Amino acid sequence: VQLVESGGGLVQAGGSLRLSCAASGSIFSINAMGWYRQAPGKQRELVATITSGGTTNYADSVKGRFTISRNNANNTVYLQMNSLKPEDTAVYYCNAAIAPITMWPPRPRDYWGQGTQVTVSS
């Protein structure tokens, strides 16, 4: 099982980016998926999560600017980031609770992507 992120980059303040994260491998089921970020010198923090049923949760700092969504058919989670600010600069990590098919009964465990850099210039 692996998570592969894409969509990071450099953008000016006020701009937008869309991150994608695709889960692949021997997957039985995926529960919650989410995005976290880590800025230099800071701890990793939650950005947004979404359950398999579509219930979302956001950090206060991104509410109204970021939107998380997922496509269960292709095991992908997205993060649409609008009105970006310099303080959004960080490495963004995808996270998912995945039950691999190699275990029986299937038990979900946390998987992480490799991270994608988002840099917002002022």
N, C-alpha and C positions, 0 to 999 in steps of 0.2 A: 504494500500500500504506500502510495506517495501522494503528496500535494505539490502541485506546480503552480506558482504564481506568475502573473504577467501584468503589465500595464503601468508600472512605475515610471518615473522620469522627473524632468525639471520643468516647472511651470511658474509663471508669475503669480503674485498674489492676486486673488480674485478669480483665478482660472479654475479649470476643472480637470480631473483625471478619473479614469475608471479602472479599477483593479479587478482582475479575475483570478480565480483559484480553482483548478480542476483536480479532483481526486480520482486516482486510478489504481488498478491492482485487483486483488482478490477481495472484493468488498461484499459483505452480506447486507449491511445496512449502515446508514449514516444518521446520526442524531443531530445535535446542534452543530452549526458551523459558525465561524466568526473571524473577526480581524482584530489583531492586536498591533501595537506599535511600540518602538523603542527609539527614543532620541538619544544622542550622545550624552553620556554621563547620567542618564536617568533609567529608572526601572521600566520594564515592559508593562504597558497598560492596555486595558481593554478599550477597543474602539466601538465595536458593535457585534452583536450576535443574532442568530436567527435559528429558530427550531425547525424541525422537519415539517411542522405544521404551519410555519410562516410567522410565528410570533417573534417580534424583534425587540432588541434592547440596545440603547445607545449610551455612550458616555455623554455627560452633560456638555462637554466642550465641543461636541460635533453635532448635537441635536439641531435639526433644521437645515443642516448643510450637507450631511452625508446620508446616503440611503443604502442599506444592505438588502440584497435579494439573492435568491437561489433558484437553480433549475434542477429539480430532483431527478429529472430524466437523464441528465448528463453529469450529475454529481458535481455541479459547479456552483460556486458562490461568488457574488460580485460586490464591489463597494464603489458606488458612484460618489465622488467627492466634488462638491461645488463650493464656490466662495472660499477657496483655499487661502490659508494664512501662513505666514512664515513659521509660526509655532506648530504647524502640522508637519513640518519637516521631521522625518524619521524613517527608519526601516519598518515596513509594514509586513506582518507575518499572518499567514492564514492558519487557522486552527480548525480541526474537526474531530468530533467523537465518532470513531468508526469501529464497527464490529467486523473484523476480518473473517472471511469464510473459512480460514484455516483453523479456527477454533470452534469447538462444539461443546456446550452450547455457545453461541456467539456472545462475546462480551465486548462492549465498546471500550476503547482506550483512546487517549489523546494522540493525535498526529499533528505535526507542524510542517509548514512549508519552509523553504530556504530563505525567504524574505526578499522583499523588493524595495529599493530605495525610492522615496518620494522627497523631492527637494522643492521648496516653495521660496522663490526669491522676492524680496521686497521692492 
